[in-house]
């Protein structure tokens, strides 16, 4: 059976490649060569009344270049700062996924969607996908390396454990549409013993895995549907373990080498949904057995199951919703304790006209510990609950000269420890309020904003309060709006019991773009603090200030490019356009062509308007 699967895999890839050999996108249809890059420099002056200082001579520089050859990118980068530098160059990671009609060919490091219980990792290899545009038939197949080996020489002191090279293949076949469909998945993966030194084989075990999955949806009637997703995994934790013999393995002998280290586990979920004119309801159940895992999934919790329901009601513009779910672990009953969690929520959205929107939300969670193989001690039992209430109100209105926007948000959450021995000493309550007012002055193209936020946390015999006030303004200047100015001022009031600290800060920034390729940025920031209660080496710093001034410049350019012209321009201008930012004649030619294109578009629009005019 295993030989048959390998042959079927190779045959499917060969047939798919042959079928698409004349259909995939030709790289020669892409632009032959585009070389772009950027240069930049940044310098920062920093001074603190506490004695810290940074000289603007400690600047940093960078340079990037990318060469795009028929769609393939080769990036280079250089960075220098304070006598330290780094250089990076292309690693030539190859990836290519041309598509034609329903066919997609994957070459290099790509990914292919499977069931969430079966496979979700990228592979480095080859794959093919097909999706019929008429019948609803689809299939996909791939083979590749899932991870590379990490090896250590004998006698070397490693910082971690070696990792085997892991390869795998997958096959999926499906049929149907969004209302009714069925998909079957098969995934096979294994570690390669020879990819790390023999000395590590007794400490790090090579593994192998095969997973079979089924996912589907059935529209029972117009209002009722059921969706299911199930998978079974056979997983061997050590491929050196002896195989089971005799009649123990039965039909699995020809499909997978069942060993004394092999486990067979299940995972799945099912959802029943009902949709009516104003109401939608759903119920779901999910279960993942203990030790269930797939070598094609990066991470997955197991040994739990949960059940839940959700409902939504829509009356005009009003939307009301809620959900409830119960989750419990220790399906095997072998854990010391069992943990049960309840999650519940409710939400309301109420728009009033086109200017006012109101919303409210409630979220709750309760976690409690129960007996497993051991009896829970009441003094150490985990028993917590979290309840959170939030609301938002917003209002916006606009005139020809002014735009107003106002929002108000509030939140209250209580994290309670219900363990009787603690008697509420671990409870934490938090209140948060925020408001924002924005004003747009359209005639002078200037925006103003005023923000206030307040948060208070009370718990563990301590109270912490923060208030933040912020005023900001922004404006774009010059004909092309390529100069932008931003200014802001803020006050932060922090209080913790009897301690208090106040920080006032001001920021001014300017950004200017010249000829679309030169970018200049200047940023000034000043902050002053008082009674910060910061103790360093038994020295109490009660007040002081910080000042920062930074300047940056970047230049983006096209060093050289050979681009294919549009079909309608080939006869007149030639097949390719040659361009460089450093060639005056090339820049002038591009400007003239762009001007000519605009004129042609204007003339075409005038002709269309004349033809459409009534006589």
N, C-alpha and C positions, 0 to 999 in steps of 0.2 A: 504493500500500500504506500509506503514512504517513497519508494522508487517511482511509483505511478504519479504521486503528487509532484515530485521534482520534475518529471518529464512534462507533466501538464503545465507546470509553471513556465518552463523554458519554451514550450510550444506556443503558449498563449502570448508571451512576450514577442516571440519571433513573428507570429501571425499579425500581431498588432503593429509591430514596426513595419512589416511589409505593407499592411493595409494603409498606413499613414505616410509611407515613404514619399509619395507624390503629393501629399496633402498638407504637410506641416509647413509652417511659415519659413520662408527662405531667409537666412541671415543676410544675404546679399541685398534684400529689400530694405534693410535698415541703413541708417547713416553710416558711411564707411569709417569716419574718424572725427571725434570731438575731444579736444584737449582743453580742459578748464582748470582753473586754480584760484587760489586766494592767498593774500598776504596780510598779516596783521601785526600790530604792536600794541601793548598795553602797559601803562605806567601808573603807579598808585603812590600817593603821598598820604601817610597816616601819622597822626600825632595824638597822644593822650596825655592829659595832665598827670597821670600816674607814672609817666616816664617812658612809656612805650613809643617807639618811633620807627617809621619805615621810610626810607629814602626813595624819591621818584626815580633815582638811577637804577634801582632794582627792578628793571623792566622785564617783560617777557615778549617773546616773538614767536610767530608760528608761520608755517607755509604749508599749503595743501595743493596737491595736483591730482587730477583724475584723468585717465586716458580711457575713453570709450571707443572700442574697436568693434564695429558691427554688433553693438548691443552688449558687449562684455566690458565690465568696468575693472580698471586696475588703479586703485588709489595709492598715493604716496603722501606721507605727512612728516613734518619736522617741527619740533618744539624746543625752544630755548628759554631758560629762566634762571637767573642768578647763578651762572656758571654751570648749570645742569642742562643737559639736552637729551632728547630722545628722537629716534628715527624709526618710522614704520614704513613698510613696503608691502606690496601686494602678496597675499598668501595664496592667490589663485584658487579660491574656493569656487568651484564650478557649479552653476545652477542654470537650468534651461527648461522652460515649460511652454513650448509652442502649442498653439491651439488652432484647430480647423474644424468648423462645424461642431459636431459632438465629440470630437477626439481631442485628447490632451496627452501629450508625451512629457514625462518627467525624467530629466537627466541631472545628475549631480545631487546636491543637498536640497531636497524638497520634502513636502509633506502631503498626506492624502487622508481625507476625513474618513474615520471608521466609527464604530460604536464606542461610547465613552468607557465601557467595561473591557474593550478589546485592545484598542490601539489609538494613541494620539501623539506619538513622537515623530520628529523628522527622521528621514533616512537619507543616506548618501549612496545613491545607486541609480536604478532605472525603474520606471513605472509607466503604466499606461492606463488611462481612464476613457470610458466611452459613455455618453448619455444620449440616447435617441431623442431627437427633437419632435417625434410624432408618436411613437408607440409606448413610451414610458419605461423602456428597458434600459438598464445601466449595469456597468460592471467596471471593476478596477483591479489591477494586480501590480505588485511591486516586489523588488528584491533589493536589499542594500545593507549597509553597515549602520547599526543603531548607535554604537558608541565605539570609540577607539580605545586601545589598550593603554593602561598606565603601568609601566614596568619599573622595577628597581633591580639593580645588579646585586648579586650575592655579597653580603658584607656591608652593603650600604645601609645607612640609618635613615629609613624613610619617614617623612612627615605624616604619611597616611598609609593605607593599605593599597596594594596593587589592584588593578581593575582589568578584567578580561576584555578582550575584543568581543563584541556582541553583534551578531548579524541576524537578520530575520526576513521573512517574506509574508505577504498578506494577500488575500483574495477576497473580493466582495462582489456579490451579484444581487441585483434588485429589480423590482418591477412595480410600477404604479405611479400615482400622482400624489399631490398634497393631501387628498382626502382618504385614499386607500392605497397602501403600499406595503411591501414586504422586502426586507433586505437581510441577506445572510452574509456573515463574516467568518473568515478563517485566518488565524494568525499563528505563525510558528517562529520561534526564536531560540537561539542557543549561544552559549559562550564557547570560545575557542581555547582549549587547554594550552595549545602551543604558543599563545600570544604573550604569556608571561613566563618567567623562569620557573623551572621545576621546583626550586626550593620553597616557593610560596604555595604549592598546591595543597599542602596539608593545613594551611592557615586560611586560605581564601578558596572557596569551593566554586567551581564552574556550575552553572545552572542551565536548565532548558525548560521550555514551556510551549504548550499549544493551547489555543483558546478558540472556542466556537461560539459565535453570537448570533442572535436573531432579533431584529427590530421591525416593528410594523405598526400600522394604524388601520382601523376599520371604522368607517362611518356607518353606524348601524341604521340610523335614520337621519334626517336633516338636522335635528337638534341634538343628537346623541352620538358620541364617538368614544372609542377606547384605543389607547396607545400603550404598547408594551415594549420592553427592552430587557432581554435576558441573555446571560452568557454563562458558560461553564469553562473552567480552566483546570488543566492538569499541569502541575508545576513540580519539577524536581529540583530540590535544593542542593543536590550534589550528584553530578553526572558520573562520579566514580563509584557510587553505591551500586551493589549488584542488582541485576534485574530480577524481577519476580518470575518464577517459572511455573510450569504445570498449567492448570486450568484457572489460575487465580485471575489473570488479566483478561482472558477471553478475547473479545473482539478488538481490544486495544493493542494487541501485539503488533499488528501490521501498520498501525498508525503512529504509535508513540512508544518509546522504550520506557515502560513502567518499571520503576525501581523501588527499593525500600525507602528511598527519600522522596517519593512522589506523593503529592496531595491532589485530590480532586475536589473542587469547591464551586459554588454557584453564587451568582449575583444577578439582581434584576429589579425592575420596577414596573408598575402598571398604573395608568391614570384613566379614570372615567370622567368625561367632561360632557356637560349639558349646556347648550346655549339657546336662549330664547330672546325675544325682542328686547326686553329690558334687563334680563337677569342672566348671569352665567355662573355655573356651579361646577366644581371639580372635586374629585376625591382621588387620593393616590396612596400607594403602598410601595415601600422600597426595603429590600433586604440584601445585605452583603454578608456572606458566611464568614466565620473566623478563618484567617489565613488565606482568604481569597486574594490573589494578585495576578497581574499580567505583566510580563516583561516589556509590553508595548505601552504601558501607562506609567507616566512619571511618578505619580503618587496617588494612593487611594486608601482611605480609611476602611476598615472592615470590622466584622464582629458586632454589627448593629442592625437594627431595623427601625423604620419609622412609618407612621401613618398620619395622614392629615387631610384637611379639606380647605377650600377657598371659595369665596363668593363675591360677586360684584353686582351692584345694582345701579343702573343709569336711568335717571328721570330728567329728560331734557339735557341741560348742561351740568346737572348735579350728578356726581359720581360717588358712590359709597362702596367700600370694599372691606374685606377682612379675611383672615386665615387663622387656622389653628393646626398644630402638628405636635405629635408625641414621638419622641425618640428614646430608645433604650438599647444599651449595649449588653455585652455578656450573653450572647445567644448560646454559646457553648456551655455556659454555667460553670466554667473553669476559672474565672477571674475571682479574686478575693472579694470584690464588691461589684455591685451593679449600679450603674448611674442612669437615671431617668431625667429627661429634660422636656419641658413644655414650652412651646413658642406660640405666641398669639399676638395679633395686631389688628388694627382697624384704622381706616383712613377716610377722609371726606374732602372733596374738592367742590367748591361753589363759586363759579364765576358770576359776576353781576355786571351785565352789559359787556362793553369792550374795555372798560377802564379799571374795574375792581375785580380782584381774585382773592378768595379766602380758601384756606386749606387747614386741616387739622389731622394729626396723626397720633396714634397710641401704639406702643410696642411693649411687650412684656415677655419675660423669660424666667423660668423657674427650674432650678437644678437641685436634685435630691439624691442622696446615696442610700442604697438598700443592701440587704445581705447577699453575699455570693457564697463562696466556699467558706468564708469567715463571717462572723457576726459583727455588724457595725456597732461601734461604741458611740453612745449618744454624745459624749464629750468631744469627739473628733469627727462626727458626721458632717459631710458637706451638705449644706442646705441653704441655698442662696436664691434670691429673687431680684430681678431688675425690672423696674417700671419706668417708662419714659413717655411724657406728654409734650407735644410740640404743636405750634400753630404759626401760620404765616398769613400776612395781609399785605397786598400791594395795590398801588393806585398809580395810574399814569394818564396824562393828558397832554395834548400838544396844540399849539396855535401856530400861526405863521412865523412868529418870531421867538417863541419860547417853548421848550419841552420840559415837562416836569415828571419826575418819577419818585415815588415814595414807597418804602417797604418797612415792615415791622415784623420781627420774628421773636419767638419766645420758646423756651424749652425748660422742662423740669424733669429730672431723673432722680430716682432713689434706688440705690444699691443696698439691699438689706441682707444681713447675715442672720438667718433664722435659727442658728444653733443656740439652744437654750443656755449652754454654759457661757456664751459670750454676752448674752443679754443686751444686744443692740450696740455694743461698743464698736462693732465693725461696720456699722451703717454709714454710708456716705450719700449725702444729698447735694445736688448741683442745680443751680438756677442760672440760666443764660438768657440775656435779652440783647437784641441788636436792632438798630434802626439805620436807614440810609435815605438820604435825600439827594437827588441829582438834578441839576439844572443845565439845560443846553440853551445858550444864547445864539440863535441861528444867524442873525445879521453879522456878528463878529466872529462866528465859528469858534466859540469858546465854551468849554465844559467846566462846571464846578460840581464838587461833591462834598457832602458832609456826612460823616459816619460816627456812630457811637455804639460801643459794645460793653456789656457788663456781664461778668461771670463770678459766681460765688460758690465755693465748695465747702461743705461743713461735714467733718467726720474725723474719727481717730483723735478726738479732743483738740482739734485745730480747725481754724476757719481761715480760708484763703480767698481774697477778693481782688479782682482786676477790673479796672475801668480804662477804656481807651477812647480818646477823642481825636478825630482826624479830619482835616480840611485839605482839599486838594483842588488843583486847577490844571487844565491842559489846553494848548492852543497850537494850531498849525499855521505857519507863516509862509510868505513868498508866493509867487505865482503858481508854482507847481506843488505847493504845500509840502516841500521837501525839507522844511525846518520845523521841528516840533519842540515845544517847550513844556515842561512839566514841573510843577511845584507842589509841595505838600508840607504840612506841619502837623505834629501829633503830640499828645500828652498821654503818658501811661502812668496810672496810679495803682501801685501794687501794695496790698496790705495783708499781713499774716499775723493774726492775733494783735500784739502791741507793736510790731515792727511795721514800718511804712517806708516806701521808696517812691520817688516821683522822677520820671524821666521825660524831658522835653526834647524833641528832635525836629529838624528842618531839613528838607531835601530839595535840591534844584538840579534838574537834568536837562540837557539839550542834545538833540540828535540832528545831524545834517547830512543829506545825501547829495553828492555832486555827480552829475552825468550818469546817474543810476549805478555806478560801480564803486565810487569812493564814499565811505561811510565814516563819519566822525561822531564821537560820543564823549560828552563831558558830564561828569556827575560829581556834585558837591553834597556832602552830608555833615551836619553838625548836631551833636546830641549832648545834653547836659543832664546829669543825674544828681540826686541829693538823697542822703540817708539811705544808701543802698544796703547797709548792714552786711557788706561783704568783708569778711575777715580773712586776710592772707598773712601768714606768719605773725599772728597776734597783732596785726595792724588793722585798725578799723578805718575804712575809707568812707567818709561821710558824704563827700561831694567831689565833683570833678567834671571833666568834659572830654569828648573825643571828636576829632576832626578828620575827615577823609576826603581826598580829592583824587579822582581817577580820570584818566584820559585814554581813549582807545581809537585806533584807526584801522580800517580794513579796506582792502582793494580786491575786488572780484573781477576776473577777466576770462575771456576766451582766447587762449594762446593761438589756437588754430583749429579750424573745422572744415570738414568736407561733408556737406549735407545734400541729400537728394531734394530736388525741387518738386513742387506740385506738378501733376501731369499737364495742367493747362499752361504752365510756364516753360516746359521743357523745349518746345519748338522755338520759342522766342529768346530764351536766355541760356539754354543749355541744360544738360542733365544734372549737373552738380553746381552747388554754390560754395565758393572758397572764401573763407572769412577769417580775419584776425583783428583783435582790438588794437594791435600794434601796427596795423597797416592803414595809413590814411586813405589810400585809394579804395581799400575794401570797405572801410567805414562809410565813405562817401557813396560808394555803389549801393550799399545796403540802404542808406538813407533815401537815395533816389528811387530804389525799387519799392520801398515802403510808401513813399509819396505817390508813386504811380499806382500802387494797389489801392490806396485810399481814393484816388481820383476815379479809378475804374469802378470801385464800389459805389461812389456817389453818382456817377453817370448811370450805373445799372439801376440804382434806386429811383432816379428821375424818370428813366424809361418805363419802369414798372408802374410808377404812379401815373404817368401819362396814359399808358395802356389801360389802367384800371379806371380812369376818369370817365364818367358817363357823357354821352354826346347829346 
